[in-house]
Amino acid sequence: MTLATLSIPGPETITRRVLSNGVAALARKNFSAHSVIIVGYLRAGSLDETAEQAGLAAITAALLSRGTAHRTSTEINETVESIGASVSVRGGVHMTSFGAKCLAEDLPLISEILADILQNPTFPPAEVEKVRGEFLTGLKQRDDNTRARADLAFRALIYPKDHPYGRASDGYLETIRNLTREDLVEFYRRFFRPQGMIAVVVGAVEREKALAQLERTLGAWQLNTPRPAQKLPPVSPLTGVRREVVSMPGKYQSDLILGYPGIPRQHPDYFPASMANMILGVVGMYGRLGDNVRDTQGLAYYVSSRLEAGLGPGPWAAMAGVNPQNVDRAVSGILDEIRRLRDTEVELEELSDAQTYTIGSLPLRLETNEGVGYAILDMELFDLGLDYLQRYPTLIEAVTVEQIQAAARKYLDPEVYALAVAGPEKPGEG
């Protein structure tokens, strides 16, 4: 499958409409299978909670499907399962995401259930305690995971105190234990609104029919009281080396994350930075990092890099899992590759390979209705335009070696960085 043979979603095949309550609704038909998906974002997340109530947005989202004014949790589950469908809601930092999948003929029922979940949750006390227990179990597992602990420590290093990016959106044991049902009800009352919501339907349904169904269900949520504005605190560049070691006796592997505050998705440097990241730790077998740190030096079980460019400046970081005795050498190897990316222009052939890899991954992302749905969702969220996917290859091909080097010099520094390591207290311990 190639871009030439795949029908790339665009303004000719996507219909966008603003529902009567302000929800941005988009639809694209695909009759290659007899199913339909709904995906969407609702503007409420951990950005709206305090540090003392970390996890409030996430547990509120998890409880939306645990009972409504019209259906119990059991009734929701039995109805959804009886038709082979699925419904989900998950809290994030800026947004609460929701989704559903069903056969085409069940779209009216599933969209009505989804709307009921979003509009009429009741937070039954027994369900609150059940979900609290599920969260606590998950947090205990997270706290015993070296990679997760390194990630939490790293984010706390690069973001200011009380910045929502610097704490765990699913909370901590003490914060989840202390949340009350009243906290959840109040959080929902203050922050959950149809305004700013995005909903996308993709699948075996005509676009106009899909949008009409969304109008009957999500469009019926009439709540005009404005919610408090979301405010993301500013993030300053690092000014020196910040290091945190999380001691986890009994572990046999150390996980490390080295990096920096990054950029938002809509930043003009996004494409050069994204291609720099692809070359550093993604393309092929995890880019230059994989070639040097893992394959050549044999210092890592895994190594890669990521650029989390969202509504705010997510991290730009390299991460690796290593033998505890190899932590310092692996860090040196990562810094060497950062230095090389800054000091020496990428070869044209390496850039061309990275561009081909990146453009070639697009059809894979669009193979499923879910993939298409989330691509359309992000086009709307980041105001990229309905023709964004059609322009994507040109945008990637336009990145130059000079722009990549400039982005590396601007955002990566081998002398100024944050490093978090989680593993045995001493090399060889465990």
N, C-alpha and C positions, 0 to 999 in steps of 0.2 A: 504494500500500500504506500502510495506517495502523495505528496501534496497535489500533484497533477490529477490523480485519480480520485481523491477524496473531496467531497463537497464541503468546503470550509464554511462554517457558519458565518453569516454576514447580514447586512441590512436587507438583502433580498429574501432571506429565509428566516429571519428573526423579526417578530412583531413585538413592539414595546408599547405599553399603555400605562397611564397613571390611573389607578382605580379611584373611586369616588372618595375614599378616605386618605388618599395620598400615597398609597403603596405603589411602588414601581413594579409592574408585572411584565414579564417577558416570556415568549413562547416560541418554540421551534418544533416542527413535526418531524417524526422519524418512524416510518411504518415498517422498518426492517425487522422489528420484533413487536410483539403484542403487549408491550409494557409501557408504563409512563412513570416518570419521576418528577417530584417537586423538590426543589432545594431553595433555601432562602436564608436571609440574615435579618435579624431584628436588633435594633440599636440599643442594646443593654448588655453590659459585661462587667468584668472585674475592675475596669476603669471607674465604675460608679460606686465601688465599695471602699471602705476604709481598710487600712492595714490590719486593724484589730478584728475585722470581720472577713479576713481573707477566705475565699471559697464561697462567699455568700451568693455571688452571681451563678457560680457553677452548680451549687446544690439547689438553688431556685429553679434553674433550667431543668435539672434532672427530675424535679418533682412536678413539672407541668403535666407530664403524661401519667401521673399517679393518681388521677382523680379529678373530675370536673363537676360543674353544677348539674351536668346531665348524665355522666357516666362514672362508674367506679373504675379503679385501676384494673380490676379483673375484667370488667365489661370491655374496656378499651383493648386489653390484650387479647381476649377471646375473639372479639370482632375482627381485629386486624389479622390474627393468625388464621381465622376461619377462611379468609379469602387469599391466603398466601402473600399478604402484604407486609410492609414494615413502616414504622413511624419512629422518628428520633428527634430529640432536642438536646443540644449541648451548649454549655456556656463557654465563652471565650473572653478575651481581654476587652475588645471594643464591641463585640457582637455576640448575640446568641444565635447559633445556627440551627436550622430545622430542616428536616427532609422526610420524604415519604416515597415509597415505591409500590406500585400495584399494577394489575392488569388494566387495560384501557377502560373496560366497562365499569371498573370499580373506582374510577377517578372521582365521581361525585361523592361517594361515601367517604373515601380517604381524605379528600380535601375538606369535607365537613368535619371529620374527626380532628384533623390537624388544626382547623380553625377553632374548634371547641377547646382543644388543649391550650392553644395560645391565648384565648380570650377568657376562658372561664375556669381556671384552676382553683381548687379548693384547699390544697395542702392538708389532706387528712392527717391528723396527729400520728396515727399508726404508720402511715407511709413516710412521714418525716423521719421517724426513728429508724425505719427500715433503710431508707436511703442514707441517713447519717452513718449507719453501720457499714453500708457498702463503701462509702467514702473513706471511713476510718481504716477499713481493711486495705483499700487501695493505697492509702497514704503510708501505712506500715510497710507495704511492699515497696513503695517508692523510696522510703527512707533506708531500705536495705539494698538499694541498687546503686552501684558506684557511678554509672553514667548519669542517672537522674540527680544524684547528689552533686556531682561536678557541675551539671547544668544549672542547678539552683544557686550554687556558690558563685559561678561565673556571672550570672545575671545580677546578683547582688553587688558584684565588684564594679560593673560597668554602668549601672544606673543609680541615680541618687536615692537616698533613703526615702521610703514611702512611695517611690515611683512604681506604678502598677506593673511595668515590665520587669522590675527587679524582684518580684515576689511570685510565688506559685499561685496560678489562677484557680487551682483546685484546693487551695488552702493548706492548713497545717493541722496536726492532731489537736492542738489546743484551741484553735479558732473554730474548727468544725464542731468540737465538743460543746463550745459555749454558745453556738447559734441557737436561737429559739424559733419556734414556728412563727411568732409575731415578727421576728426579723425578716423572715422570708415573705410573709404577707405584705409587709411595709415596703420591702425592696421591689416586689412586683408592682405594687400600687404606684410607686414613685417613678419607675423607669420603663415599664413595659407599655409601649404605644405602637400603633400602626404607622405613625409618622416616621419616615426614614427606613421603613421596611422594604426589602427587595424579595420578590418571589419569582422563580423561574420554573416553567413546565417544559419538559422535553419528552417526546415519545409518540406513541401511536394515537394521536388526537390532532384534529385540525386546530390551527393556532387560534382562530376566533372562538372556537368552542372552549378551548382551554382557558382563554382569558375571561370568557363569560362565567366559567365555573369559579375562577378565582374571585371575580366580582361578587358572586353570590355568597361566597364563604369568607375569605379574608377581607373583602371589601365591605362586609357587614359590620366590621369592628369600628364602630363610631365612637371615638374618644378624642376629643379635641383639646383637652387640658395639656398644655405644654409640659414636657419633662425637663428636669434640670439639664443644663448644657454639659456635655462631656468636655473636660479640659485635660489635656495631656501635658504634664510638667515638662519643661525643657530638659535636654540632655547635653551635657558639656563633653568635649573631647577629653580623652585621658591625657594626663600631664606627666605620668611616670609609670613605672612598672607596679602593678597591683597583683598580689599573689595570695591565694588562699588554699590551704591544704586541709582536706576533710579526712580525719583519721577514722578508718573503718576496720578495726582489728578482725582478723579471720578471713579477710578477702585475699584472693590470689591474683587479682588484676587491678591495675590502676587505670582509671579513665581521666583524661585531661581535656580541657577546653581552653584554647588560647585565642583571644580576639579583641574586638572593639565594638563600640556602638556603630551601627550602620546608617542606612538612609531609608527614607520612606519610598514606597513604590512609585510615587509621582515625581520624585526628584529627577532633574535633568541628567544626573550622572548614573541613573539606574542601569541603562543598557551597557555602558562601558564597565561599570562595577560588576554587573552580572556576568559578562563575558570573562572578566578577570577572575572571578570566582570559579567559573567553569574550568578554566585552564589550571587554576591552583589546585582544586580538589574535587572535580566532578567528572570531567570528560574521560571516557574509556574506563580504566581501572582506577578511578578516583584521582585523575590528573597528575600533576607533578608531585603532589604529596604522596600519592600511592606509589608512584614510580620510585621515588627516592627513599622516603621514610620506611615504607613497608617492603617493597620488592628488592631494592638495592641494598639497603642497610639491615633489613630484617628486624626493625625495631618495634613494629606495631602489628597487632592482630587485625586492626582496621584503622583507617585514617581517611578523612575527607574534610571538605569545607562546605559551609553554607552561608548564604546571604538571605536573611529574613527581612525582606522589604515589604512592609504592610502599610497600614494607615499611619504608623509612626516609625521611628528609626529602630528597627529590630537589630539583633546582633549580626555582625559579620565575623565568623569564627571558624577555626580549624579544630577538629576533635579527633582523638585517638584513644584506642584501648591498648595498653602496653603491659609488659612485665614490669612490676614495680622497680626493678633494678635498672630499667631502661628509660625512666621518666625524663631525666635530664638530657639524655642523648636524643630522645624523640623531640623534646622541646627545641633543642638546637637545630635539628633537622627541619622542623617547621619554620623556624625563624630564618634559616638559610633560604628556604624557598620564597618566603615573603620578601627577603632582601633581593633575591634574584628577579622577582617580578617587578620590583621598584627600580632596580638599577639597570636592567637590560631589557630592551624592547623584545617583545615576543616575536618569534620568527613568523613570517607570513604563512608558511605551511601549517604551523601549529594553530594559528588563528583560523585558517581555513578549515582545518579539521574540527575545531571547536564549534565553528559556525554551522558546519554540516551536521554535526552531532546534535546541536541545539534545535536546528530547524527540523531535522529528521525525527525528533522526539514529539513534535506536535501531533502528527497523525495518531501516535500511540495514546496521547492524552485524550483524543477525541473519538476513540473507538467505542466508548459506551455512552449511554444517555447521561449517566452521572458525570462523566468527564466533560461532555458538552455543557451540561447544566452549570457546573462550577466555573467553567471558562466564561460563560455568559454572565454569571453572577459577578465575577471579578471585573469583567468589562464594565458593568454598571457601577459597581462599588468604587472603582478607581477612575471612573469617567474616561475610559479609554476609547470609546466610540464603538458602534456596532461593527465597523469594518476592521477592528483591531487585529483579529486573527488572520485576516486576509493581508494585512500590512506587515504582519509579524516577520516573515522571512526578510523583507526589505529592511526592517529596523535592525535585525541581527546582522545582516550583511553590511550595513552602513558603519558598524563599529570598526575603528582603526586601531593599529598597534599603538599609535601615539595616545589615543584616548584610554586604552587599557593601562598603559604605563602611568598616565596622569592620574587615573582613578586609584591605582595602587599606591602612588606616592601621597595622595591626598588622604586616604582612609586607613592605610596599613603602615605600621612602623615597627621594625624589629627592635627598636630601643624603647618604645613606649607601648605597653600592651597590658592586658589583664590575663592572668593564668589561674585556673582552678584545677586542682587535682584531688580526686577521691580514691582512696584505696588503703592498703595496709599502712600502719603507722611507720614501719621501717621496711626497707627493701628486704624481700625474702620472708617477711612475716606472713603467717597464714599456713 
